[in-house]
């Protein structure tokens, strides 16, 4: 359609979340944007153009593909961006859209093809539903609105078991590992029975014998079992589950990247998990030694968890009073660095090579580009409130700290480059 529109000299307005992830997806788009002429008869044809941007044929393999390494691929894509933006295209990032949601929850309908199998599972569910009826008979206040709501939710969740089984089966066939989160024990038991698994994490005593929880998580993490079923409110007791929160050996050394060091400790089995920045978690994932369980910046975990900790420039009130211009200069430097990274994330590689091990340095530009929405110098009042509440919960402080006691508000204008 795009090619036809171009040949008919139509005016084209294209809107896309991701128009292309590389030159190999730019046959029609590249033609419309004037990167190539599609066929050699009229100039630089599509396949000739591909050869100029790092693509071609590899011996024994069909079709065109990248023939250069990842760093060169990124450089080529940045060059294409610079050629197209802003002359022929505009890129709008989520960080530039006011009140852009951090997540969107949608309800989807599923049409299950194997009706006979599903109907059979529903028949088998009769036992679980009958057991729930027995529990209802023991309710102290069966007519209470709250009791009715609770029991209706239990019934509805149980009725979703056949669908959960079907979706779980689909993901397992695709080679995925699956975590199923439930609200009620009856649902957990119904799923566990049909999936033939004992890998359950919930608050019941029978699933919390010494070492049991740690063993089940470990089996899931190393793919010895591919399904784990959890209660939505299953908590971790530090003493019961023998959880030890400790320093990473060597993390206190000057110039050390905590995240990279934590990934190495995980690979060496010195630790079972860590809380760190994107570089540390991505290092563990790329080495195949860990998985990202929670990304609080993108809304995972308890409400406000993304503000429990965050990067900040910290100094004393005495230094601010003594030399405010020096502090202001540092603030301007940070704001400027973040602005330059937003313009060209490749600059991060240049700095990363001086600060990080080679493998980490080569991935840092991609991480910066992915996480650009979080490169924001602003510390707002909600962040300070969440941090205060977290500190109170840990027993570090007794009451919330006022915003202007934490943040040097005299430098707020500099956050936006003013």
Secondary structure, 3 states (H helix, E strand, C coil): CHHHHHHCCCCCCCCCCCCCCCHHHCHHHHHHCCCCCCCHHHCCCHHHHHHHCCEECCCCCCCCEECCCHHHHHHHHHHHHHHHECCCECCCCHHHCCCCCCCCCCCCCCCCCCHHHHHHHHHHCHHHHHHHHHHHHCCCCCCCHHHHHHHHHHHHHHHCHHHHHHHHHHHHHCCCCEEEEECCHHHHHHHHHHHCCCCEECCCHHHCCCCHHHHHHHHHHCCCCCEEEEECCCCCCCCCCCCCCCCCCCCCCCCCCHHHHHHHHHHCCCCCCCCCCHHHHHHHHHCCCCCCCCCHHHCCCCCCHHHCCCCCCCCCHHHHHHCHHHHHHHHHHHHHHHHHHHHCCCHHHHHHHHHCCHHHHHHHHHHHHHCHHHCCCCCCHHHHHHHHHHHHHCCCCCCCCCHHHHCCHHHHHHHCCC
